[in-house]
């Protein structure tokens, strides 16, 4: 059950990050929107790093035995770091008109 919860946490974080990337990308991207996305993605990335380094699960539970019992949690956290890293908005034109 803990693996399913971790998978849903990674999936939800990625969905939220890519939703903001989709909504805020474009020629009207400004510093406020970029910083907002950095904060949202940083929240999830820091939680993944804490799970890998210290065994702290979602900022709350200190359970280093979870990584020993379920090693796939570490792999999910690494995948979450990579996915969240690409969920930043970009400026400029997008779509069929872009070169």
C-alpha positions as CSV (number, residue, x, y, z in Angstrom):
1,X,0.0,0.0,0.0
2,X,2.9,2.4,0.7
3,X,4.3,1.8,-2.8
4,X,0.9,2.7,-4.3
5,X,0.8,5.9,-2.2
6,X,4.3,6.9,-3.2
7,X,3.5,6.2,-6.9
8,X,0.3,8.4,-6.6
9,X,2.4,11.1,-4.9
10,X,4.9,11.1,-7.7
11,X,2.2,11.0,-10.3
12,X,0.2,13.8,-8.7
13,X,3.3,16.0,-8.3
14,X,4.2,15.4,-12.0
15,X,0.7,16.2,-13.1
16,X,0.6,19.4,-11.1
17,X,4.0,20.5,-12.4
18,X,3.1,19.8,-16.0
19,X,-0.3,21.4,-15.6
20,X,1.5,24.6,-14.5
21,X,4.0,24.3,-17.3
22,X,1.2,24.0,-19.8
23,X,-0.8,26.9,-18.4
24,X,2.1,29.3,-17.7
25,X,4.4,28.7,-20.7
26,X,4.3,31.1,-23.6
27,X,5.4,34.6,-24.6
28,X,3.8,36.2,-21.4
29,X,6.0,34.2,-19.0
30,X,7.3,36.5,-16.3
31,X,9.5,36.1,-13.3
32,X,6.5,35.7,-10.9
33,X,5.1,32.8,-12.9
34,X,8.5,31.2,-13.2
35,X,9.2,31.5,-9.4
36,X,5.8,30.1,-8.6
37,X,6.6,27.0,-10.7
38,X,10.0,26.7,-9.1
39,X,8.4,26.7,-5.7
40,X,5.8,24.1,-6.6
41,X,8.3,21.8,-8.3
42,X,10.9,22.5,-5.5
43,X,8.4,21.3,-2.9
44,X,8.1,17.9,-4.6
45,X,11.8,17.6,-5.4
46,X,12.9,18.4,-1.8
47,X,10.5,15.7,-0.5
48,X,12.0,13.1,-2.9
49,X,15.5,14.1,-1.9
50,X,14.6,13.8,1.8
51,X,13.2,10.3,1.2
52,X,16.4,9.2,-0.5
53,X,18.8,10.8,2.0
54,X,17.1,10.5,5.3
55,X,14.1,8.2,4.9
56,X,11.7,11.1,5.6
57,X,8.5,10.3,3.8
58,X,6.5,13.3,2.6
59,X,7.9,15.8,5.1
60,X,6.3,14.0,8.0
61,X,7.3,10.4,8.8
62,X,10.8,9.5,9.6
63,X,10.9,5.9,8.5
64,X,14.4,4.8,7.1
65,X,13.2,1.2,7.3
66,X,10.8,1.9,4.4
67,X,13.7,2.1,1.9
68,X,15.1,-1.2,3.1
69,X,11.7,-2.9,3.0
70,X,10.6,-1.3,-0.3
71,X,13.6,-0.4,-2.4
72,X,11.3,0.7,-5.3
73,X,10.5,3.8,-3.2
74,X,14.1,5.1,-4.0
75,X,13.6,4.5,-7.7
76,X,10.2,6.3,-7.6
77,X,11.9,9.2,-5.9
78,X,14.7,9.3,-8.5
79,X,12.1,9.2,-11.3
80,X,10.1,11.9,-9.6
81,X,13.2,14.2,-9.4
82,X,13.9,13.7,-13.1
83,X,10.2,14.3,-14.1
84,X,9.8,17.4,-11.9
85,X,13.0,18.8,-13.3
86,X,11.5,19.0,-16.7
87,X,8.3,20.6,-15.5
88,X,9.3,24.2,-15.8
89,X,7.6,26.7,-18.1
90,X,9.3,28.1,-21.1
91,X,8.9,31.4,-22.8
92,X,8.4,32.2,-26.5
93,X,6.1,30.8,-29.1
94,X,4.8,27.3,-28.9
95,X,2.8,25.1,-31.1
96,X,2.8,24.6,-34.9
97,X,4.1,28.1,-35.6
98,X,7.4,27.7,-33.7
99,X,10.5,26.8,-35.6
